[in-house]
C-alpha cells in the first residue's frame, strides 16, 4: 500500500467506487513472462515489463485533463472519444493483471487493477522515495529510495507510464528510482528505443 487519502475519493470501475481510501501497487514479478509486441520487453520475477502505451499509439482515448486521484481506472478501461480498446501495451496488460498472476496477490480475484493516472503515479513515486505526504499536489522530488518494510521487495525501476495522455500520440511518465521530479510526456510508441516500464495499481476502501 503506497497511499492513504485524507478523505474518500471516487474511482469509477473500482470495487470501492465512491468510497475509495487507499492505493496498492502490484508486486514485483507481476508481468513475469507476459506476451509482448515487437520492440517491447516482457517482465521477469525481478524486472517490470517495458511496453508501448497501447496498441493504438495515434488516437486520444480520453481528455488530456484526466490526471487526478481516481482517474486511473476509468482512463484504463474506457474511452470518452470512442476509441477501440487496447489489445496490447501498458493499458491492456495493467487491466489484465489479475488474470495473469492471481497467485501473487492474496486477493487475486480482484479485477479492478489499472494503469495509474498522473497524480496516482506521483503518489507512488513519493512513497518509493520515502517522502512524507504533505498534499496530493506536492510533486515527487528529493528523498532517498525507500528501503523500509516491503519497499525493497517492490523493485521499482526507473521510469513508469501513467494512464494520463498529452494529446493523441503522447502520454505522461514519471521517474521514480532517481532523485528527480521529472514528469514529461513521451511518445506512446518507442522513440529511439525509449519506453517506460509498467506497474499496475488498485484502489480500495
Backbone as CSV, one residue per row, in Angstrom:
resi,resn,N_x,N_y,N_z,CA_x,CA_y,CA_z,C_x,C_y,C_z
1,UNK,0.846,-1.183,0.000,0.000,0.000,0.000,0.891,1.247,0.000
2,UNK,0.636,2.180,-0.928,1.503,3.354,-1.039,0.784,4.670,-0.819
3,UNK,-0.544,4.652,-0.589,-1.278,5.915,-0.463,-2.496,5.734,0.418
4,UNK,-2.696,6.701,1.315,-3.902,6.781,2.149,-4.488,8.168,1.946
5,UNK,-5.728,8.241,1.488,-6.358,9.531,1.199,-6.820,10.223,2.476
6,UNK,-6.772,11.551,2.478,-7.271,12.324,3.610,-8.789,12.190,3.704
7,UNK,-9.461,12.116,2.572,-10.905,11.876,2.503,-11.156,10.883,1.379
8,UNK,-12.286,10.216,1.407,-12.602,9.229,0.372,-12.601,9.873,-1.014
9,UNK,-12.179,9.099,-2.005,-12.211,9.562,-3.387,-12.987,8.565,-4.238
10,UNK,-13.375,8.985,-5.429,-14.112,8.131,-6.362,-13.169,7.566,-7.407
11,UNK,-13.266,6.258,-7.619,-12.527,5.590,-8.689,-13.542,4.742,-9.445
12,UNK,-14.166,5.335,-10.443,-15.239,4.676,-11.179,-14.734,3.398,-11.842
13,UNK,-15.404,2.289,-11.559,-14.993,0.997,-12.092,-14.207,0.172,-11.102
14,UNK,-13.738,0.792,-10.015,-13.071,0.055,-8.945,-14.118,-0.501,-7.986
15,UNK,-13.772,-1.542,-7.265,-14.712,-2.129,-6.317,-15.184,-1.117,-5.284
16,UNK,-14.292,-0.201,-4.887,-14.646,0.780,-3.854,-15.504,1.918,-4.397
17,UNK,-15.507,2.156,-5.689,-16.340,3.134,-6.384,-16.237,4.545,-5.783
18,UNK,-17.230,4.973,-4.972,-17.219,6.328,-4.414,-16.652,6.364,-3.002
19,UNK,-16.202,5.230,-2.476,-15.707,5.169,-1.098,-14.290,4.609,-1.052
20,UNK,-13.432,5.096,-1.951,-12.045,4.620,-2.007,-11.176,5.409,-1.033
21,UNK,-10.223,4.737,-0.443,-9.382,5.362,0.575,-7.892,5.109,0.336
22,UNK,-7.551,3.985,-0.297,-6.165,3.541,-0.377,-5.783,3.165,-1.815
23,UNK,-4.458,3.104,-2.044,-3.913,2.536,-3.269,-2.843,1.509,-2.914
24,UNK,-2.825,0.433,-3.663,-1.745,-0.540,-3.565,-1.174,-0.764,-4.955
25,UNK,0.094,-1.166,-5.004,0.746,-1.483,-6.269,0.923,-2.981,-6.393
26,UNK,0.855,-3.485,-7.611,1.138,-4.898,-7.852,2.576,-5.195,-7.438
27,UNK,2.871,-6.412,-6.996,4.235,-6.747,-6.567,5.189,-6.897,-7.744
28,UNK,6.471,-6.791,-7.439,7.490,-7.103,-8.440,7.249,-8.529,-8.956
29,UNK,7.380,-8.712,-10.245,7.125,-10.017,-10.843,5.735,-10.154,-11.426
30,UNK,4.917,-9.102,-11.311,3.543,-9.184,-11.808,3.498,-9.509,-13.303
31,UNK,4.479,-9.008,-14.064,4.457,-9.199,-15.517,5.416,-10.254,-16.005
32,UNK,5.771,-11.181,-15.143,6.754,-12.212,-15.484,6.275,-13.060,-16.662
33,UNK,6.935,-12.904,-17.813,6.639,-13.737,-18.972,5.424,-13.357,-19.786
34,UNK,4.838,-12.167,-19.582,3.662,-11.805,-20.377,4.048,-11.673,-21.853
35,UNK,3.080,-11.904,-22.717,3.323,-11.797,-24.158,3.410,-10.335,-24.572
36,UNK,4.404,-9.994,-25.380,4.595,-8.605,-25.782,4.742,-8.505,-27.296
37,UNK,4.683,-7.284,-27.781,4.801,-6.994,-29.197,6.239,-6.611,-29.548
38,UNK,6.516,-6.516,-30.829,7.856,-6.135,-31.296,8.278,-4.802,-30.691
39,UNK,9.488,-4.753,-30.158,10.003,-3.535,-29.547,9.752,-3.440,-28.062
40,UNK,8.881,-4.304,-27.524,8.587,-4.318,-26.101,9.430,-5.391,-25.399
41,UNK,9.468,-5.326,-24.069,10.231,-6.286,-23.280,9.335,-6.891,-22.211
42,UNK,9.249,-8.203,-22.171,8.421,-8.851,-21.159,9.064,-8.704,-19.783
43,UNK,8.277,-8.934,-18.736,8.793,-8.856,-17.381,9.452,-10.146,-16.943
44,UNK,10.067,-10.082,-15.759,10.649,-11.263,-15.131,10.239,-11.251,-13.667
45,UNK,10.811,-12.135,-12.872,10.483,-12.150,-11.447,11.044,-10.935,-10.716
46,UNK,11.965,-10.213,-11.344,12.605,-9.064,-10.694,12.499,-7.761,-11.472
47,UNK,12.042,-7.817,-12.725,12.030,-6.631,-13.586,10.636,-6.445,-14.181
48,UNK,10.144,-5.211,-14.175,8.846,-4.905,-14.776,8.928,-4.889,-16.294
49,UNK,7.837,-5.239,-16.978,7.840,-5.171,-18.444,7.961,-3.736,-18.931
50,UNK,8.533,-3.585,-20.118,8.671,-2.286,-20.778,7.805,-2.340,-22.028
51,UNK,6.789,-1.485,-22.083,5.744,-1.626,-23.090,5.398,-0.298,-23.755
52,UNK,4.842,-0.394,-24.965,4.184,0.760,-25.559,2.999,1.126,-24.663
53,UNK,2.444,2.309,-24.846,1.329,2.747,-24.009,0.058,1.950,-24.325
54,UNK,-0.174,1.678,-25.592,-1.375,0.975,-26.060,-1.084,0.456,-27.458
55,UNK,-1.888,-0.476,-27.930,-1.738,-0.941,-29.307,-2.021,0.186,-30.295
56,UNK,-2.900,1.108,-29.927,-3.202,2.289,-30.728,-2.392,3.456,-30.159
57,UNK,-1.386,3.896,-30.879,-0.493,4.947,-30.382,-0.725,6.293,-31.056
58,UNK,-1.841,6.427,-31.805,-2.068,7.659,-32.565,-3.418,8.308,-32.286
59,UNK,-4.176,7.786,-31.317,-5.500,8.327,-31.044,-5.620,8.770,-29.590
60,UNK,-6.356,9.842,-29.333,-6.621,10.321,-27.985,-7.793,9.533,-27.404
61,UNK,-7.528,8.698,-26.404,-8.582,7.889,-25.793,-9.477,8.708,-24.880
62,UNK,-8.867,9.597,-24.108,-9.595,10.390,-23.121,-9.083,11.824,-23.125
63,UNK,-9.763,12.694,-22.400,-9.320,14.082,-22.281,-7.954,14.141,-21.615
64,UNK,-7.105,15.043,-22.078,-5.768,15.182,-21.503,-5.789,15.708,-20.071
65,UNK,-6.964,16.090,-19.585,-7.093,16.606,-18.218,-7.333,15.504,-17.195
66,UNK,-7.351,14.242,-17.622,-7.656,13.131,-16.710,-6.407,12.745,-15.927
67,UNK,-6.055,13.601,-14.960,-4.801,13.458,-14.229,-4.969,13.087,-12.766
68,UNK,-6.182,13.167,-12.222,-6.396,13.179,-10.772,-6.371,11.802,-10.113
69,UNK,-6.298,11.822,-8.785,-6.520,10.618,-7.996,-7.913,10.090,-8.328
70,UNK,-8.001,8.836,-8.717,-9.280,8.242,-9.106,-9.508,8.179,-10.598
71,UNK,-8.693,8.891,-11.394,-8.870,8.877,-12.849,-8.218,7.666,-13.515
72,UNK,-7.313,6.984,-12.820,-6.564,5.907,-13.450,-7.417,4.761,-13.940
73,UNK,-8.366,4.335,-13.116,-9.211,3.185,-13.515,-10.062,3.516,-14.752
74,UNK,-10.828,4.623,-14.764,-11.578,4.917,-16.000,-10.681,5.215,-17.189
75,UNK,-9.508,5.833,-16.971,-8.570,6.029,-18.087,-8.206,4.705,-18.738
76,UNK,-8.053,3.667,-17.906,-7.595,2.365,-18.375,-8.690,1.591,-19.093
77,UNK,-9.905,1.691,-18.599,-10.958,0.796,-19.071,-11.909,1.396,-20.092
78,UNK,-11.946,2.708,-20.215,-12.924,3.329,-21.108,-12.249,4.320,-22.046
79,UNK,-12.988,4.751,-23.038,-12.548,5.827,-23.921,-13.706,6.790,-24.103
80,UNK,-13.507,8.027,-23.700,-14.555,9.029,-23.875,-14.633,9.509,-25.319
81,UNK,-13.657,9.119,-26.140,-13.633,9.543,-27.542,-13.982,8.413,-28.503
82,UNK,-14.509,7.320,-27.988,-14.962,6.227,-28.847,-13.845,5.431,-29.477
83,UNK,-12.641,5.477,-28.896,-11.504,4.727,-29.432,-11.596,3.280,-28.964
84,UNK,-11.307,2.350,-29.841,-11.393,0.925,-29.514,-10.445,0.564,-28.385
85,UNK,-10.779,-0.488,-27.648,-9.960,-0.948,-26.528,-8.572,-1.344,-26.999
86,UNK,-7.564,-1.130,-26.131,-6.198,-1.551,-26.439,-6.130,-3.073,-26.471
87,UNK,-5.351,-3.614,-27.382,-5.168,-5.067,-27.474,-3.751,-5.492,-27.098
88,UNK,-2.928,-4.530,-26.722,-1.577,-4.793,-26.220,-1.110,-3.522,-25.534
89,UNK,0.084,-3.549,-24.951,0.647,-2.357,-24.344,0.311,-2.204,-22.867
90,UNK,0.723,-1.056,-22.300,0.613,-0.809,-20.863,-0.827,-0.811,-20.368
91,UNK,-1.712,-0.119,-21.075,-3.126,-0.072,-20.676,-3.706,-1.479,-20.646
92,UNK,-3.477,-2.234,-21.699,-4.022,-3.595,-21.835,-3.530,-4.518,-20.729
93,UNK,-2.227,-4.556,-20.503,-1.669,-5.505,-19.544,-1.967,-5.117,-18.093
94,UNK,-2.014,-3.817,-17.790,-2.359,-3.394,-16.434,-3.781,-3.822,-16.090
95,UNK,-4.686,-3.682,-17.053,-6.084,-4.064,-16.831,-6.233,-5.566,-16.619
96,UNK,-5.377,-6.367,-17.258,-5.486,-7.824,-17.180,-4.644,-8.452,-16.071
97,UNK,-4.016,-7.626,-15.238,-3.078,-8.163,-14.250,-3.630,-9.328,-13.435
98,UNK,-4.824,-9.211,-12.876,-5.361,-10.271,-12.002,-5.457,-11.600,-12.734
99,UNK,-5.727,-11.531,-14.027,-5.838,-12.760,-14.789,-4.512,-13.453,-15.032
100,UNK,-3.405,-12.683,-14.950,-2.087,-13.268,-15.178,-1.536,-13.964,-13.941
101,UNK,-1.527,-13.227,-12.830,-0.793,-13.711,-11.666,-1.618,-13.593,-10.388
102,UNK,-2.799,-14.180,-10.400,-3.634,-14.140,-9.210,-2.937,-14.781,-8.018
103,UNK,-2.015,-15.705,-8.285,-1.318,-16.403,-7.204,-0.360,-15.498,-6.440
104,UNK,0.031,-14.357,-7.045,0.976,-13.467,-6.376,0.292,-12.501,-5.424
105,UNK,-1.003,-12.464,-5.453,-1.733,-11.470,-4.676,-2.836,-12.174,-3.900
106,UNK,-2.907,-11.920,-2.587,-3.866,-12.637,-1.742,-5.297,-12.438,-2.209
107,UNK,-5.594,-11.296,-2.795,-6.928,-11.022,-3.332,-6.929,-11.114,-4.830
108,UNK,-6.330,-12.145,-5.364,-6.091,-12.261,-6.796,-7.318,-12.321,-7.668
109,UNK,-8.495,-12.469,-7.081,-9.706,-12.464,-7.889,-10.144,-11.042,-8.232
110,UNK,-9.477,-10.038,-7.701,-9.835,-8.650,-7.990,-9.546,-8.326,-9.449
111,UNK,-10.472,-7.639,-10.073,-10.336,-7.339,-11.498,-10.319,-5.831,-11.761
112,UNK,-10.001,-5.031,-10.740,-10.029,-3.578,-10.922,-8.634,-2.951,-10.893
113,UNK,-7.619,-3.728,-11.297,-6.273,-3.185,-11.447,-6.231,-2.266,-12.659
114,UNK,-5.328,-1.284,-12.640,-5.269,-0.340,-13.752,-3.909,0.336,-13.827
115,UNK,-3.699,1.087,-14.908,-2.516,1.905,-15.062,-2.774,3.220,-14.322
116,UNK,-1.890,3.626,-13.409,-2.184,4.810,-12.589,-2.270,6.091,-13.402
117,UNK,-3.132,7.000,-12.951,-3.174,8.340,-13.532,-1.900,9.087,-13.155
118,UNK,-1.720,10.263,-13.713,-0.526,11.053,-13.418,-0.388,11.318,-11.920
119,UNK,-1.471,11.708,-11.262,-1.404,12.006,-9.830,-1.237,10.740,-8.998
120,UNK,-1.873,9.643,-9.398,-1.688,8.373,-8.688,-0.234,7.910,-8.773
121,UNK,0.358,8.041,-9.954,1.758,7.666,-10.136,2.670,8.560,-9.295
122,UNK,2.316,9.833,-9.180,3.100,10.760,-8.369,3.094,10.346,-6.891
123,UNK,1.940,9.840,-6.404,1.885,9.373,-5.017,2.761,8.129,-4.834
124,UNK,2.782,7.250,-5.833,3.620,6.056,-5.750,5.097,6.446,-5.734
125,UNK,5.461,7.458,-6.526,6.830,7.946,-6.549,7.234,8.486,-5.179
126,UNK,6.343,9.236,-4.523,6.660,9.807,-3.209,6.870,8.711,-2.175
127,UNK,6.046,7.667,-2.242,6.229,6.535,-1.319,7.571,5.856,-1.577
128,UNK,7.886,5.645,-2.860,9.131,4.980,-3.227,10.354,5.757,-2.744
129,UNK,10.236,7.081,-2.703,11.361,7.914,-2.294,11.295,8.301,-0.818
130,UNK,10.366,7.713,-0.056,10.293,7.952,1.378,9.927,9.367,1.751
131,UNK,9.111,10.033,0.912,8.722,11.417,1.163,7.439,11.476,1.977
132,UNK,7.440,12.255,3.029,6.242,12.409,3.856,5.144,13.088,3.045
133,UNK,3.905,12.636,3.203,2.781,13.238,2.489,2.509,14.627,3.031
134,UNK,2.448,15.602,2.150,2.067,16.967,2.507,0.717,17.293,1.889
135,UNK,0.594,17.021,0.608,-0.669,17.159,-0.112,-0.582,16.324,-1.372
136,UNK,-1.721,16.030,-1.968,-1.707,15.269,-3.218,-0.992,16.036,-4.321
137,UNK,-1.029,17.365,-4.238,-0.455,18.194,-5.297,1.060,18.294,-5.220
138,UNK,1.662,17.932,-4.074,3.117,18.015,-3.936,3.792,17.077,-4.920
139,UNK,4.709,17.605,-5.715,5.383,16.806,-6.736,6.513,15.994,-6.109
140,UNK,6.637,14.757,-6.525,7.699,13.871,-6.040,9.057,14.445,-6.417
141,UNK,9.837,14.793,-5.403,11.164,15.350,-5.637,12.008,15.153,-4.398
142,UNK,13.260,14.743,-4.586,14.157,14.559,-3.456,13.936,13.231,-2.766
143,UNK,14.300,13.190,-1.496,14.174,11.955,-0.735,15.227,10.945,-1.145
144,UNK,15.122,9.765,-0.595,16.003,8.652,-0.942,15.155,7.415,-1.146
145,UNK,15.670,6.451,-1.863,14.903,5.248,-2.145,14.452,4.582,-0.846
146,UNK,13.197,4.260,-0.769,12.593,3.677,0.418,13.051,2.225,0.571
147,UNK,13.693,1.932,1.681,14.151,0.563,1.942,13.427,-0.032,3.139
148,UNK,12.308,0.587,3.519,11.536,0.118,4.660,10.809,-1.177,4.379
149,UNK,9.988,-1.611,5.334,9.276,-2.876,5.227,8.486,-2.963,3.929
150,UNK,8.800,-3.964,3.137,8.081,-4.192,1.890,8.568,-3.371,0.717
151,UNK,9.303,-2.279,0.977,9.673,-1.366,-0.099,10.730,-1.955,-1.021
152,UNK,11.790,-2.500,-0.447,12.867,-3.020,-1.286,12.396,-4.179,-2.151
153,UNK,11.414,-4.917,-1.671,10.890,-6.051,-2.428,10.037,-5.618,-3.611
154,UNK,9.619,-4.335,-3.637,8.781,-3.869,-4.740,9.584,-3.709,-6.020
155,UNK,10.895,-3.461,-5.915,11.783,-3.486,-7.070,11.461,-2.497,-8.170
156,UNK,11.076,-1.277,-7.829,10.792,-0.285,-8.857,12.043,0.043,-9.657
157,UNK,11.875,0.241,-10.971,12.997,0.602,-11.822,12.976,2.112,-12.059
158,UNK,13.237,2.564,-13.268,13.464,3.997,-13.465,12.205,4.770,-13.844
159,UNK,11.613,4.460,-14.970,10.504,5.259,-15.499,9.241,4.420,-15.547
160,UNK,8.099,5.051,-15.254,6.824,4.333,-15.308,5.779,5.143,-16.055
161,UNK,4.989,4.420,-16.852,3.862,5.017,-17.564,2.761,5.414,-16.592
162,UNK,2.075,6.517,-16.925,0.771,6.815,-16.332,-0.285,6.578,-17.411
163,UNK,-1.538,6.602,-17.001,-2.634,6.455,-17.971,-3.118,7.801,-18.478
164,UNK,-2.457,8.882,-18.089,-2.843,10.236,-18.491,-2.169,10.613,-19.804
165,UNK,-2.960,11.049,-20.746,-2.453,11.406,-22.073,-2.079,12.878,-22.182
166,UNK,-1.259,13.175,-23.176,-0.895,14.542,-23.514,-1.040,14.682,-25.022
167,UNK,-2.275,14.634,-25.475,-2.550,14.641,-26.899,-2.664,13.233,-27.453
168,UNK,-2.849,13.134,-28.749,-3.142,11.852,-29.388,-1.976,10.879,-29.369
169,UNK,-0.756,11.375,-29.425,0.398,10.479,-29.573,1.347,10.485,-28.376
170,UNK,0.997,11.211,-27.318,1.857,11.301,-26.141,1.099,10.933,-24.864
171,UNK,1.828,10.390,-23.894,1.285,10.127,-22.559,2.362,10.453,-21.540
172,UNK,1.948,10.675,-20.300,2.873,11.092,-19.250,3.538,9.902,-18.566
173,UNK,4.790,10.099,-18.193,5.503,9.101,-17.398,6.203,9.819,-16.257
174,UNK,6.742,9.064,-15.315,7.471,9.655,-14.198,8.642,8.776,-13.811
175,UNK,9.741,9.423,-13.454,10.905,8.716,-12.930,10.713,8.521,-11.433
176,UNK,10.864,7.294,-10.956,10.684,7.030,-9.528,11.970,6.635,-8.828
177,UNK,12.901,6.032,-9.516,14.077,5.471,-8.849,15.300,6.378,-8.915
178,UNK,15.101,7.627,-9.317,16.175,8.601,-9.317,15.711,9.835,-8.549
179,UNK,16.658,10.652,-8.115,16.320,11.873,-7.391,15.842,12.921,-8.388
180,UNK,14.605,12.792,-8.830,14.113,13.648,-9.904,12.607,13.797,-9.800
181,UNK,12.121,14.980,-10.173,10.676,15.191,-10.216,10.170,15.203,-11.650
182,UNK,10.970,14.627,-12.572,10.638,14.656,-13.988,9.310,13.964,-14.254
183,UNK,8.394,14.698,-14.842,7.124,14.131,-15.274,6.845,14.704,-16.665
184,UNK,7.280,14.007,-17.679,7.189,14.508,-19.039,6.349,13.584,-19.904
185,UNK,5.749,14.155,-20.959,5.100,13.276,-21.926,6.131,12.663,-22.855
186,UNK,5.907,11.437,-23.249,6.743,10.801,-24.264,5.823,10.091,-25.240
187,UNK,6.345,9.720,-26.387,5.504,9.097,-27.397,4.963,7.760,-26.903
188,UNK,3.745,7.455,-27.297,3.103,6.205,-26.879,3.776,4.985,-27.506
189,UNK,4.511,5.186,-28.581,5.283,4.112,-29.206,6.766,4.399,-28.976
190,UNK,7.655,3.410,-29.185,9.080,3.622,-28.882,9.683,4.770,-29.683
191,UNK,10.524,5.553,-29.021,11.274,6.610,-29.683,12.751,6.368,-29.387
192,UNK,13.490,5.966,-30.404,14.902,5.593,-30.216,15.057,4.542,-29.108
193,UNK,14.098,3.626,-29.054,14.166,2.550,-28.074,13.682,2.919,-26.686
194,UNK,13.270,4.181,-26.477,12.840,4.630,-25.153,11.389,4.263,-24.899
195,UNK,11.141,3.508,-23.829,9.790,3.231,-23.359,9.832,3.070,-21.845
196,UNK,8.826,3.590,-21.127,8.766,3.376,-19.683,8.326,1.955,-19.323
197,UNK,8.533,1.620,-18.055,8.068,0.355,-17.501,6.608,0.484,-17.077
198,UNK,6.028,-0.626,-16.625,4.609,-0.664,-16.254,4.442,-1.334,-14.899
199,UNK,3.639,-0.706,-14.032,3.277,-1.312,-12.752,1.804,-1.003,-12.473
200,UNK,0.935,-2.015,-12.477,-0.477,-1.787,-12.181,-0.691,-1.367,-10.726
201,UNK,-1.773,-0.627,-10.509,-2.185,-0.249,-9.160,-3.671,-0.546,-8.995
202,UNK,-4.116,-0.458,-7.756,-5.526,-0.746,-7.459,-5.988,0.118,-6.293
203,UNK,-7.188,0.735,-6.434,-7.796,1.494,-5.347,-8.696,0.571,-4.528
204,UNK,-8.741,0.803,-3.242,-9.675,0.040,-2.399,-10.083,0.874,-1.200
205,UNK,-11.134,0.426,-0.482,-11.683,1.211,0.613,-11.555,0.542,1.949
